[in-house]
Amino acid sequence: MNISVLTPEKEIFQGNINSVKVPGSQGAFQVLNNHAPIVSSLEEGKVSIVTAGGGYRYFDIESGAIKESNEAGKTLVFDIKSGFIEVLNNEISLLVTGVENGLNG
């Protein structure tokens, strides 16, 4: 699966993943490979991404820079205030606001 995580200011994450857990408005849920198409609003909470092989880019909060990695099985967690998720054909778009405790690799 491929995911793009965007805020109004910058790209937070882009690349291949095994799964993502999000705080949906009707309860938290996880998206895995071949998930049914869905659009959902998100509430304040934690987003957890488990990376897959094939490479990815992420914004490292400590350095303030975009970093690249291809480490599979790494879990990256960050807090959001709100947002939306769209899943279609193993392509995930995550549009969020209020990102805190940014991704640290």
HELIX and SHEET records of a PDB file:
SHEET    1   A 6 GLY A  27  LEU A  32  0                                        
SHEET    2   A 6 GLU A  11  GLY A  24 -1                                        
SHEET    3   A 6 ASN A   2  LEU A   6 -1                                        
SHEET    4   A 6 GLU A  91  THR A  97  1                                        
SHEET    5   A 6 SER A  82  LEU A  88 -1                                        
SHEET    6   A 6 ILE A  38  LEU A  42 -1                                        
SHEET    1   B 4 GLY A  27  LEU A  32  0                                        
SHEET    2   B 4 GLU A  11  GLY A  24 -1                                        
SHEET    3   B 4 GLY A  45  ASP A  60 -1                                        
SHEET    4   B 4 ALA A  65  SER A  69 -1                                        
SHEET    1   C 4 GLY A  27  LEU A  32  0                                        
SHEET    2   C 4 GLU A  11  GLY A  24 -1                                        
SHEET    3   C 4 GLY A  45  ASP A  60 -1                                        
SHEET    4   C 4 THR A  75  ILE A  80 -1                                        
END                                                                             
